Amino acid sequence: MLPPAEMFVHDECGGVLVFRSENQGCAFWGVRPADLGQDDPPVFVQARHGWVPFLDRVSLACVELVLSEVRTLAGGGRPGIRGVNNHDFASATCDQVVFEPSVARGLG
């Protein structure tokens, strides 16, 4: 995750506000400025083949980031778990998470 001072707009795809960068600069994640009016805009990833859709919601992309980092640390520095796609793992996991209103109020 980039600190606010390091976020930038990448010119491809009509502009993408980049909020995450892979540690070697091989991939970037961002949101199109045109989508910033949405409550939870879609996220795009830029890698070898240009900018492509990543996840439908920025909140889900943030959960994927945390899960990816935790799994990397738990695996002794290896990215992810062999045979498990982070996108599928995050989608399957997060779609099952439901917060009761009383629990959600306690999270803030």
URFEN-V675729 format. One record per helix or strand of 2 or more residues. SS is the DSSP state (alpha for helix, beta for strand). FROM is the first residue (numbers start at 0). TO is the last residue. Records with the same first field share a line. If there is no record, write none. Layout:
SS->FROM-TO, FROM-TO
This chain:
alpha->3-5, 11-13, 32-34, 57-73, 85-93, 100-106
beta->7-9, 15-20, 27-30, 42-46, 49-54
